[in-house]
C-alpha cells in the first residue's frame, strides 16, 4: 500500500497531511512544509513503505508529485 502525503496551502501557512492516519501538521512556510513531507516520505521508504508526496500550489495547481520507493522489502512468509 502506498502512503499519500499532501502539502496544501492554508490561509496562514501550509498543511502536511497523511491520508492513512489523518494526521496533519501546520507550517508557516511552504519550503519547510515540503522539506518535512520529503523527510516523512524518505523515512517511510526506508522502513519499507512506498510513499507518494503531492504538493499543491496556492492557486490549486499541482506543483509536484514525488514517489518514494521502499528501500527495504518485507520478508515473504
N, CA, C and O atoms as a GROMACS GRO file, in nm:
protein
  308
    1UNK      N    1   0.084  -0.118   0.000
    1UNK     CA    2   0.000   0.000   0.000
    1UNK      C    3   0.089   0.125   0.000
    1UNK      O    4   0.190   0.129   0.070
    2UNK      N    5   0.052   0.223  -0.077
    2UNK     CA    6   0.128   0.347  -0.085
    2UNK      C    7   0.069   0.452   0.009
    2UNK      O    8  -0.051   0.478   0.007
    3UNK      N    9   0.154   0.509   0.089
    3UNK     CA   10   0.114   0.618   0.179
    3UNK      C   11   0.113   0.748   0.100
    3UNK      O   12   0.212   0.781   0.034
    4UNK      N   13   0.002   0.823   0.105
    4UNK     CA   14  -0.008   0.951   0.035
    4UNK      C   15   0.011   1.064   0.136
    4UNK      O   16  -0.058   1.071   0.238
    5UNK      N   17   0.106   1.151   0.105
    5UNK     CA   18   0.136   1.268   0.188
    5UNK      C   19   0.107   1.390   0.103
    5UNK      O   20   0.160   1.403  -0.008
    6UNK      N   21   0.025   1.481   0.154
    6UNK     CA   22  -0.007   1.600   0.076
    6UNK      C   23   0.045   1.726   0.145
    6UNK      O   24   0.046   1.736   0.268
    7UNK      N   25   0.089   1.820   0.063
    7UNK     CA   26   0.128   1.953   0.110
    7UNK      C   27   0.031   2.050   0.042
    7UNK      O   28   0.032   2.065  -0.080
    8UNK      N   29  -0.052   2.115   0.123
    8UNK     CA   30  -0.154   2.205   0.069
    8UNK      C   31  -0.149   2.340   0.139
    8UNK      O   32  -0.114   2.349   0.257
    9UNK      N   33  -0.185   2.445   0.065
    9UNK     CA   34  -0.184   2.579   0.125
    9UNK      C   35  -0.305   2.600   0.216
    9UNK      O   36  -0.412   2.543   0.195
   10UNK      N   37  -0.284   2.682   0.316
   10UNK     CA   38  -0.390   2.732   0.402
   10UNK      C   39  -0.378   2.883   0.406
   10UNK      O   40  -0.279   2.939   0.359
   11UNK      N   41  -0.476   2.947   0.460
   11UNK     CA   42  -0.475   3.094   0.461
   11UNK      C   43  -0.347   3.150   0.524
   11UNK      O   44  -0.289   3.246   0.472
   12UNK      N   45  -0.303   3.090   0.634
   12UNK     CA   46  -0.188   3.145   0.706
   12UNK      C   47  -0.068   3.051   0.708
   12UNK      O   48   0.017   3.063   0.797
   13UNK      N   49  -0.059   2.959   0.614
   13UNK     CA   50   0.055   2.868   0.612
   13UNK      C   51   0.033   2.751   0.520
   13UNK      O   52  -0.034   2.762   0.418
   14UNK      N   53   0.091   2.638   0.557
   14UNK     CA   54   0.087   2.516   0.477
   14UNK      C   55   0.058   2.397   0.565
   14UNK      O   56   0.099   2.393   0.681
   15UNK      N   57  -0.012   2.299   0.510
   15UNK     CA   58  -0.052   2.180   0.585
   15UNK      C   59   0.011   2.056   0.521
   15UNK      O   60   0.002   2.038   0.399
   16UNK      N   61   0.074   1.972   0.602
   16UNK     CA   62   0.127   1.844   0.557
   16UNK      C   63   0.039   1.737   0.621
   16UNK      O   64   0.027   1.730   0.743
   17UNK      N   65  -0.024   1.653   0.537
   17UNK     CA   66  -0.119   1.554   0.586
   17UNK      C   67  -0.085   1.414   0.536
   17UNK      O   68  -0.034   1.396   0.426
   18UNK      N   69  -0.116   1.315   0.620
   18UNK     CA   70  -0.104   1.174   0.582
   18UNK      C   71  -0.244   1.118   0.564
   18UNK      O   72  -0.327   1.126   0.655
   19UNK      N   73  -0.270   1.064   0.448
   19UNK     CA   74  -0.404   1.013   0.418
   19UNK      C   75  -0.444   0.897   0.509
   19UNK      O   76  -0.556   0.895   0.559
   20UNK      N   77  -0.354   0.803   0.532
   20UNK     CA   78  -0.390   0.681   0.606
   20UNK      C   79  -0.424   0.706   0.753
   20UNK      O   80  -0.507   0.636   0.810
   21UNK      N   81  -0.359   0.805   0.813
   21UNK     CA   82  -0.380   0.829   0.955
   21UNK      C   83  -0.464   0.952   0.983
   21UNK      O   84  -0.517   0.967   1.093
   22UNK      N   85  -0.478   1.040   0.885
   22UNK     CA   86  -0.550   1.165   0.906
   22UNK      C   87  -0.466   1.267   0.982
   22UNK      O   88  -0.512   1.378   1.010
   23UNK      N   89  -0.344   1.229   1.016
   23UNK     CA   90  -0.253   1.317   1.090
   23UNK      C   91  -0.211   1.434   1.001
   23UNK      O   92  -0.185   1.416   0.882
   24UNK      N   93  -0.205   1.554   1.060
   24UNK     CA   94  -0.159   1.670   0.983
   24UNK      C   95  -0.080   1.764   1.073
   24UNK      O   96  -0.098   1.768   1.195
   25UNK      N   97   0.009   1.841   1.008
   25UNK     CA   98   0.092   1.938   1.077
   25UNK      C   99   0.094   2.067   0.997
   25UNK      O  100   0.100   2.064   0.874
   26UNK      N  101   0.088   2.180   1.067
   26UNK     CA  102   0.088   2.310   1.000
   26UNK      C  103   0.228   2.372   1.007
   26UNK      O  104   0.301   2.357   1.105
   27UNK      N  105   0.262   2.443   0.898
   27UNK     CA  106   0.391   2.511   0.890
   27UNK      C  107   0.368   2.650   0.834
   27UNK      O  108   0.278   2.672   0.753
   28UNK      N  109   0.451   2.745   0.878
   28UNK     CA  110   0.438   2.883   0.831
   28UNK      C  111   0.483   2.898   0.686
   28UNK      O  112   0.423   2.974   0.610
   29UNK      N  113   0.588   2.825   0.648
   29UNK     CA  114   0.644   2.840   0.514
   29UNK      C  115   0.628   2.716   0.428
   29UNK      O  116   0.632   2.603   0.479
   30UNK      N  117   0.611   2.736   0.299
   30UNK     CA  118   0.596   2.626   0.205
   30UNK      C  119   0.720   2.539   0.194
   30UNK      O  120   0.710   2.417   0.183
   31UNK      N  121   0.837   2.602   0.198
   31UNK     CA  122   0.962   2.525   0.187
   31UNK      C  123   0.979   2.433   0.307
   31UNK      O  124   1.022   2.318   0.292
   32UNK      N  125   0.945   2.482   0.425
   32UNK     CA  126   0.954   2.399   0.545
   32UNK      C  127   0.857   2.282   0.536
   32UNK      O  128   0.892   2.169   0.571
   33UNK      N  129   0.735   2.308   0.489
   33UNK     CA  130   0.636   2.202   0.474
   33UNK      C  131   0.683   2.097   0.374
   33UNK      O  132   0.671   1.977   0.399
   34UNK      N  133   0.736   2.141   0.261
   34UNK     CA  134   0.786   2.047   0.161
   34UNK      C  135   0.901   1.964   0.215
   34UNK      O  136   0.906   1.843   0.193
   35UNK      N  137   0.993   2.027   0.286
   35UNK     CA  138   1.106   1.955   0.346
   35UNK      C  139   1.057   1.848   0.442
   35UNK      O  140   1.106   1.736   0.440
   36UNK      N  141   0.961   1.882   0.526
   36UNK     CA  142   0.909   1.785   0.623
   36UNK      C  143   0.838   1.670   0.551
   36UNK      O  144   0.852   1.554   0.592
   37UNK      N  145   0.762   1.700   0.445
   37UNK     CA  146   0.695   1.595   0.369
   37UNK      C  147   0.798   1.502   0.304
   37UNK      O  148   0.779   1.380   0.305
   38UNK      N  149   0.904   1.558   0.249
   38UNK     CA  150   1.009   1.475   0.188
   38UNK      C  151   1.079   1.388   0.292
   38UNK      O  152   1.112   1.273   0.265
   39UNK      N  153   1.102   1.443   0.411
   39UNK     CA  154   1.164   1.364   0.518
   39UNK      C  155   1.074   1.251   0.562
   39UNK      O  156   1.120   1.139   0.585
   40UNK      N  157   0.944   1.278   0.573
   40UNK     CA  158   0.848   1.175   0.611
   40UNK      C  159   0.843   1.067   0.503
   40UNK      O  160   0.844   0.948   0.535
   41UNK      N  161   0.838   1.106   0.376
   41UNK     CA  162   0.837   1.010   0.268
   41UNK      C  163   0.961   0.923   0.266
   41UNK      O  164   0.953   0.802   0.244
   42UNK      N  165   1.076   0.986   0.289
   42UNK     CA  166   1.202   0.911   0.293
   42UNK      C  167   1.206   0.813   0.410
   42UNK      O  168   1.255   0.701   0.397
   43UNK      N  169   1.154   0.856   0.525
   43UNK     CA  170   1.152   0.768   0.642
   43UNK      C  171   1.060   0.648   0.618
   43UNK      O  172   1.094   0.536   0.655
   44UNK      N  173   0.946   0.672   0.558
   44UNK     CA  174   0.854   0.562   0.527
   44UNK      C  175   0.920   0.465   0.429
   44UNK      O  176   0.913   0.343   0.448
   45UNK      N  177   0.983   0.518   0.325
   45UNK     CA  178   1.050   0.434   0.226
   45UNK      C  179   1.163   0.353   0.290
   45UNK      O  180   1.181   0.235   0.259
   46UNK      N  181   1.236   0.415   0.378
   46UNK     CA  182   1.344   0.346   0.449
   46UNK      C  183   1.290   0.229   0.531
   46UNK      O  184   1.357   0.127   0.549
   47UNK      N  185   1.168   0.246   0.580
   47UNK     CA  186   1.105   0.142   0.663
   47UNK      C  187   1.027   0.039   0.580
   47UNK      O  188   0.967  -0.053   0.635
   48UNK      N  189   1.029   0.055   0.446
   48UNK     CA  190   0.966  -0.043   0.359
   48UNK      C  191   0.829  -0.008   0.306
   48UNK      O  192   0.765  -0.091   0.241
   49UNK      N  193   0.783   0.115   0.330
   49UNK     CA  194   0.651   0.158   0.282
   49UNK      C  195   0.667   0.258   0.168
   49UNK      O  196   0.738   0.357   0.182
   50UNK      N  197   0.602   0.232   0.056
   50UNK     CA  198   0.604   0.326  -0.056
   50UNK      C  199   0.527   0.451  -0.017
   50UNK      O  200   0.425   0.443   0.052
   51UNK      N  201   0.574   0.567  -0.061
   51UNK     CA  202   0.507   0.693  -0.031
   51UNK      C  203   0.499   0.779  -0.156
   51UNK      O  204   0.588   0.776  -0.242
   52UNK      N  205   0.390   0.855  -0.165
   52UNK     CA  206   0.371   0.949  -0.274
   52UNK      C  207   0.346   1.085  -0.210
   52UNK      O  208   0.254   1.100  -0.129
   53UNK      N  209   0.426   1.183  -0.245
   53UNK     CA  210   0.411   1.319  -0.192
   53UNK      C  211   0.347   1.403  -0.302
   53UNK      O  212   0.398   1.410  -0.414
   54UNK      N  213   0.236   1.468  -0.269
   54UNK     CA  214   0.164   1.554  -0.362
   54UNK      C  215   0.172   1.696  -0.309
   54UNK      O  216   0.127   1.723  -0.197
   55UNK      N  217   0.228   1.788  -0.388
   55UNK     CA  218   0.243   1.927  -0.346
   55UNK      C  219   0.153   2.014  -0.433
   55UNK      O  220   0.163   2.014  -0.556
   56UNK      N  221   0.065   2.089  -0.367
   56UNK     CA  222  -0.032   2.174  -0.436
   56UNK      C  223   0.002   2.321  -0.409
   56UNK      O  224   0.029   2.360  -0.296
   57UNK      N  225  -0.001   2.403  -0.515
   57UNK     CA  226   0.028   2.546  -0.503
   57UNK      C  227  -0.095   2.622  -0.453
   57UNK      O  228  -0.205   2.568  -0.448
   58UNK      N  229  -0.075   2.747  -0.418
   58UNK     CA  230  -0.185   2.830  -0.368
   58UNK      C  231  -0.297   2.848  -0.470
   58UNK      O  232  -0.413   2.867  -0.431
   59UNK      N  233  -0.266   2.842  -0.599
   59UNK     CA  234  -0.372   2.856  -0.700
   59UNK      C  235  -0.444   2.724  -0.727
   59UNK      O  236  -0.531   2.718  -0.815
   60UNK      N  237  -0.409   2.618  -0.653
   60UNK     CA  238  -0.474   2.488  -0.668
   60UNK      C  239  -0.408   2.396  -0.769
   60UNK      O  240  -0.449   2.280  -0.782
   61UNK      N  241  -0.308   2.444  -0.840
   61UNK     CA  242  -0.241   2.359  -0.940
   61UNK      C  243  -0.140   2.267  -0.872
   61UNK      O  244  -0.089   2.295  -0.764
   62UNK      N  245  -0.111   2.158  -0.941
   62UNK     CA  246  -0.016   2.059  -0.892
   62UNK      C  247   0.126   2.110  -0.916
   62UNK      O  248   0.164   2.138  -1.030
   63UNK      N  249   0.204   2.122  -0.809
   63UNK     CA  250   0.343   2.166  -0.820
   63UNK      C  251   0.435   2.048  -0.845
   63UNK      O  252   0.527   2.056  -0.926
   64UNK      N  253   0.408   1.937  -0.775
   64UNK     CA  254   0.496   1.820  -0.788
   64UNK      C  255   0.427   1.697  -0.731
   64UNK      O  256   0.342   1.704  -0.643
   65UNK      N  257   0.468   1.584  -0.785
   65UNK     CA  258   0.430   1.453  -0.731
   65UNK      C  259   0.561   1.375  -0.720
   65UNK      O  260   0.628   1.351  -0.820
   66UNK      N  261   0.596   1.336  -0.598
   66UNK     CA  262   0.724   1.273  -0.571
   66UNK      C  263   0.697   1.131  -0.521
   66UNK      O  264   0.620   1.111  -0.427
   67UNK      N  265   0.762   1.034  -0.583
   67UNK     CA  266   0.746   0.894  -0.544
   67UNK      C  267   0.868   0.852  -0.461
   67UNK      O  268   0.982   0.870  -0.503
   68UNK      N  269   0.840   0.796  -0.344
   68UNK     CA  270   0.947   0.743  -0.257
   68UNK      C  271   0.932   0.591  -0.256
   68UNK      O  272   0.838   0.537  -0.198
   69UNK      N  273   1.025   0.524  -0.319
   69UNK     CA  274   1.019   0.377  -0.328
   69UNK      C  275   1.076   0.313  -0.203
   69UNK      O  276   1.172   0.364  -0.144
   70UNK      N  277   1.017   0.200  -0.163
   70UNK     CA  278   1.065   0.131  -0.042
   70UNK      C  279   1.211   0.089  -0.057
   70UNK      O  280   1.253   0.041  -0.163
   71UNK      N  281   1.286   0.107   0.048
   71UNK     CA  282   1.426   0.070   0.049
   71UNK      C  283   1.447  -0.070   0.103
   71UNK      O  284   1.547  -0.136   0.074
   72UNK      N  285   1.351  -0.115   0.181
   72UNK     CA  286   1.361  -0.247   0.245
   72UNK      C  287   1.234  -0.323   0.214
   72UNK      O  288   1.124  -0.274   0.243
   73UNK      N  289   1.246  -0.439   0.156
   73UNK     CA  290   1.129  -0.519   0.124
   73UNK      C  291   1.093  -0.609   0.242
   73UNK      O  292   1.182  -0.663   0.308
   74UNK      N  293   0.965  -0.624   0.267
   74UNK     CA  294   0.919  -0.711   0.374
   74UNK      C  295   0.952  -0.856   0.338
   74UNK      O  296   0.949  -0.894   0.221
   75UNK      N  297   0.981  -0.935   0.437
   75UNK     CA  298   1.013  -1.076   0.415
   75UNK      C  299   0.887  -1.150   0.372
   75UNK      O  300   0.778  -1.127   0.426
   76UNK      N  301   0.901  -1.239   0.276
   76UNK     CA  302   0.789  -1.321   0.231
   76UNK      C  303   0.774  -1.440   0.325
   76UNK      O  304   0.872  -1.502   0.365
   77UNK      N  305   0.651  -1.469   0.359
   77UNK     CA  306   0.624  -1.581   0.450
   77UNK      C  307   0.566  -1.695   0.374
   77UNK      O  308   0.536  -1.799   0.432
   0.00000   0.00000   0.00000
